[in-house]
Amino acid sequence: MTDNIAWLLVFLMLYWAYCFFWGVRASRRVETSSDYFLAGRSLSPWVFALAATGISFAGWTFMGHPGLVFRDGFQFTNASFYAVAVALGGVILLKRQWMLGRRFGYMTAGEMLSDYFQGNTLRLISVGIALLFGIPFVAILFGASGFLISELTNGEVSRTVAMWGLSGLVLLYCVMGGMQAVAKVAVVQCVLFIMGMLLLGFFALGLVGGFDSLNQGLANMAQNLTSHLGGTQGLGGGDFPGYFAVPGVVQWTSGLGVETPIGGPWTSLMVLTFMMSVMGIQASPSFTMMGFASRSPRGFAIHHIWGAAACVGVLMFVFATFMGISANLLGANADVNDAGMAVANLLPELSKHQQGELVGHYIMLIGDNLPWLVGFLAVCAIAALQATGSAFMSTTGSIITRDIFVNYLEPEADHKKQILVARLCTGLVFLAAMLLASFSMEATMLLGGLAIACAFQLWPSLLGVTWFSFITRRGATAGLVVGLIAVVLTEPLGQKLTGGSLPWGTWPWTIHSAAWGMFFNIAICLIVSVTSRQDKEDHARRDSFHDFIHDYTASARSDRWSKPVAGVMVMVWMFFAIGPGSLLGNILFGEPNAGYDAWIFGMPSLWAWQIIWWALGVLMIWFLANKMRMSTAPEREIESVANN
C-alpha cells in the first residue's frame, strides 16, 4: 500500500465517521414525517446557508469547472458568473416559497403547485424533473467520485467498485436521518469544498511561479499561439485569440456538433442563456424542499450574498481560474509545450476531451512530496461531489413519497409509514442512479445534462405562485410542457430520439437549450393564460395567496426609490457582466495580443473585467436580499393554517 492510499483511507475514515455520526443522531430525532422530510422546518440560518451553498455548487464546480477553464479559457470564465446568477434566482423565489410553506404546510414543490393551480399535472411534472436530478444527475456526481479514486490509486481500485463503496455510505446517512442528516453533513462538505478549492488554486499558482509569471506566460501565449478555439476574426472587437476573448454577441450557427462557432462557443448570448439555465438549480423541486426546511429566511440572505455570490464567486474567478489557466504552462497544453513556453512539464498533456481529469492530476502531483495532503484533497473532492448528490438523491425519495404515494396511493398514511416509504424510495433512487452510472455513461450524460435546463422551465409556474396571479393553470401547464419539449430538441438527446434528423445541433445560434425552452414556455404560458377562461372564484382564490404574500412582505419603512434602483442595477449588471456589454472586457484594459506591458492590470483584460463585475454582482445581491428585503425574515410571525 502506497503512502497516498494509506492517507486517503485515514481521511476517508474520519469523514465517514462524521457522516455516520449525523446519520445516527438525526435518526433519533425523527418522530414525524416533517422531521424526516424537512428536519422539522428547523434548520438554523447558518446551517442552511452553508448546506445550501455546498449543495448548489460543490459537486459540479470542484471537479468540472477548472478543466473547462483550461479547455476554453477566459471566454468560459465568464460562466463563473453562475455564482451570482444562482443567488439572483434564489433571491427572487426562495423567500416567498418559504412563506407559503409555513402558511399552508407544504412539504414539496408539487404540493404547492397542485394546491395553488388546483391540478395534479404540474405536480407530476415536478416529480419527473426531480427524478432527472435524483438519478442521472446524481449518477454523474457519484461516477466522478469513483473515477477520482480509481485515478488516485492508479487503477488498483476500479471506478465501479470505488463508486459503489463511496456512495453506499451516502445512502446510509440519508435514509437514517433524512433532511437533518443531509444538511448537517453538507455543512462540513461545504467547508471541505472551499478548503480544497483554495489549496489547489494556491498550489497551481505556486507551481507556475506566481501571479506575474502566470500572466507573462499568458501574454506570450496570446501573441504567439492559436488554441483549438482559433481566432475571433473580427467578432468581439478584433481578431483576438479565442482563448482570451468573448467571440461576439451571437453567432448564427446551426449548433454544436453541426457547425463550429468562430473563436469558440461562449458568445455573450451563450453566457447569458447559460446563466439563465443555472437559475434552474434553486427552482428545482429538491431545492424548494431545502427552503421549506429552513427555520427562517435569514439563512437565505447569508447563503445568497456571502455563500453563493461572494465565496463561490471568488473561488471561481480566482482559484478555479488559477488551476485551469496555469495548466497551460505546466505541461497540459501540447501546443504550449511544442512552442517551448511551458514553465515546467509537471502535468500530462490533456486533449480537449480530457479536461475533466485536470483536478485529479493536480492532486496526484501533490503526492510526490505531501502524501497526507493527497488524502485530504481527495476527501475534499469526494465531499464536494457528495454534498450535491446526497441532497438531490434524498429529496427525490421524499418527493416520490409525498407526491405519488401519499397523494395517490395512501392519503391517510401515518408518519411511520411515510418515513418507511421515503427510505425505500431513496434506496430505489440510489440503486437506479448507480446502475445507470455503472452500465451506461452515455445515457447518464444525455439525461443528466437535461436536469438543470428542465428545472429552469418551472420558473413561469413558480412566478405564478409567488409573484403573478394572472398566470393560470392551463397557461402554466401548457407553457411548461412546450418548454420541456424545446429543451430536449436542442440538447444531444433530441438528435438521439430523432435519429439525427434534426437540422440543428446542440444549442443553435449559441443559445442554451434552457433559453430556447423558456422562449416557447413564456410565449405559450402568456397566450394561454390570457385566452383561457377562469371563473371569478378561481381568480379570487389565486389572489388570496398573493394577498397573503403582500401582507407579510409589506414594510412599515417606506423607501420608494429602492425598487427602481434595484431594477436598474439588475439590468445594467446583466448587460455588462453576462450580456452584450461583456465584449468591452475584451479590450478595455489592453488588447489580448498586445503584450504583457499593454495589460493595464498586468492580467488579461477580460479577466480583470470579470472580477470587477463579479464584485458589483455581490453588491447587487446584497441590495436585493437586504435593502429590498427579498431574503430577510417577515416583520411578523406567519400563522400556519395547515391541516397536517
Secondary structure, DSSP 8 states (H G I E B T S, - for coil): --HHHHHHHHHHHHHHHHHHHHHHHHHHT--SHHHHHHGGG-B-HHHHHHHHHIIIIIHHHHHHHHHHHHHHTHHHHGGGGHHHHHHHHHHHHHHHHHHHHHHH---SHHHHHHHHHT-SHHHHHHHHHHHHIIIIIHHHHHHHHHHHHHHHTTTSS-HHHHHHHHHHHHHHHHHHHHHHHHHHHHHHHHHHHHHHHHHHHHHHHHHHTSHHHHHHHHHHHHHH---TT-B-TTTTSSS-BGGGS---S------BTTS--TT-S--HHHHHHHHHHHTTGGGSHHHHHHHHTBS-THHHHIIIIIIIIIIIHHIIIIIIHHHHHHGGGTT--HHHHHTT--S---S----TT-GGGHHHHHHHHHTTT-HHHHHHHHHHHHHHHHHHHHHHHHHHHHHHIIIIIIIII-TT--HHHHHHHHHHHHHHHHHHHHHHHHH-HHHHHHHHTTHHHHHHTTHHHHHHHHT-TT--HHHHHHHHHHHHHHHHHTSHHHHHHTTT--SS-BSGGG--HHHHHHHHHHHHHHHHHHHS---HHHHHHHHHHHHHHHHHH--SS--TTHHHHHHHHHHHHIIIIISGGGGGGGTTT--TTS-GGG-TTSS-HHHHHHHHHHHHHHHHHHIIIIIS-TTS--SS--------
